[in-house]
Amino acid sequence: MAEWVNGVRQYGNGIKLGVFAYLTGSETTTVTTAATYYPIAGTFANSPANGFQTVADPAIEYTYAETKYFEIDCHATLSADDNGRTVHIALKKNGVLVDASIMGTYLKTADEPQAVSGTCVLSLAKGDKIQLIVTSSTNLDVINFQHFTTSIREFY
């Protein structure tokens, strides 16, 4: 349990939980059906990580025994293979879309990178999985992720 001492958060057990993940190279994800979310393709490096592990979904699983609130930040540079697409990235928690995580952008020109960022706060219990997902406004869009980073850290 954390407590405040002279305005500084102190951790009695000395454990800080969190993970930083980033896409190791440019990757594409095909949105076969518009308005349907798909896992973001590619290999993510997850380091440092404490209380989290990568699982095959692909997802990040919370492994610590205590239920806690976490702030999850996502930042992406992305483009689409065609003009006039609205693209959204978001999170799923245990396979369910997290409405508060949805962020999007309108891609006016094909192959022109745009930046998207967002933050949400979620309660995570041991075994909960977080998945990074994407959708687009039209069928068969190819979304190119030049960069994608996410950090999950204790909120309080």
N, C-alpha and C positions, 0 to 999 in steps of 0.2 A: 504494500500500500504506500502511496506517495503522500508526503506531507510538505507543507510550506515552512521553511525556516529562513527568516530574514529576506523574504521575497523570492527565494530560490526553491525550486521543487527538489525535494530530497527523496531518494528511493531507499527504503529500509532494506530491501533484499538485494539492491544493487543491480537489478535486471531492467534493462531498457529493451522493449520489444519493437521490432519493425523490420522493414525490408526496402531496399532500393533495387528496382528492376529496370533494365533497358534493353531495347531491341539491338542485337549485335550487328545488324546490317539491314540495308533496305530490303523490304519484303512486300509482296502483294497479297491481297485477300480479295477473292471474287465474291460479290454479293449476287448470288444466283436469283433470289427473289427479293424484290423491293420491300422495304420496311420489315425485313426479317434480319435479326442480328446473327452475326457469324463471329467465331473466335478470330482474333487477330493472329494471322499466321507469322511464323518465324521463330527464331531462337532468342530467348530472353536470358540475359545474365542476371542473376539475383544475388548481389553482394554489395554491402553486407546484409546478412539476414540473421535475425535472432527471433525464434518463436514462429518462423514461417518456413515452408518448404515448397518446392515445385512439384506438381503432380501432373499426370499425363493428360488431363482434360483438354487443353492445357489450362492450368490455373495455379494460383498460389494458395496453399492451405495453411491456416492458422493452427499451430501445434501446441500452444501453451495452454495449461489447464484452466487458467482464470479468464472469465469473460470480461472484455474491456472494450471501450470505445476507441476507434482508430480514425484518424484523418487520412483520406486517400486522395492523393494529387496525381493527375494525369496530364501529360503534355505530349502533343504529337505534331509532326510536320507531315502532311499528307497531300496527295493529289489524286485526281480521277483520270481515267483513260478517255473521257469524253466531256463535252461542254455541258454547262447548266445542270450540275448535279448538287443535291443537298445531301451531305454526309454527316452522320452522327456517330460519335464514339460514346461508349458507356461501360458500365460494369454489371456483371451478374454476380449475385451472392447465392451460392448453392443452387445455381441454375435459374434463378428468378431475376429479371431485370430490376435494377435499382433506379427508380424514376428520378431521384435527386442527382444521379450521376450523369444524366444525358447532356451532352454538349454537341453543338453542330456548327457547320459552316456551309455556305453556298460556294461551290466551285464553278465560277463563271467560265473559265478557260481550261481546256484539257491540259494536263501535265504541268499546271502552274501550282507550285506548292503553297499551302496555306497552313497557318498554325492554329491549333485548337488546344485549349487548356480548361481544366475544371477541377473542382474539389467537392468531396462529400464526406460525411461522417457516418460511420456504421458501427454497430455493436457486433463484435466477433466472439464466438465461443469456439472451444477446441473442435477441430474438424471442419469448420466453415471454410468454404472455398470462394475465392474471388477470381473472376475471369474478365479479361479485357475483350470487348466486342465492338463490332462496327456494322453499320447498315447504310444503305443509300436509297435515294428516291426512285431509282429505276432498276429494272432487271438487268442482270449480267454486267454490272459495273465492276471494273477492276480498280481497287483502291490501292495506291502505292504509299506505303509508310516509309518515308525517308528516315524518320527518327520517331521513337516512342520511349518515354520514360514514365515511370510511376514510382511513387514512394508511399509507403504505408507506415504510419507512426502513431504512437499512443496520443490520444487526444486529451484525455484526463483520466 
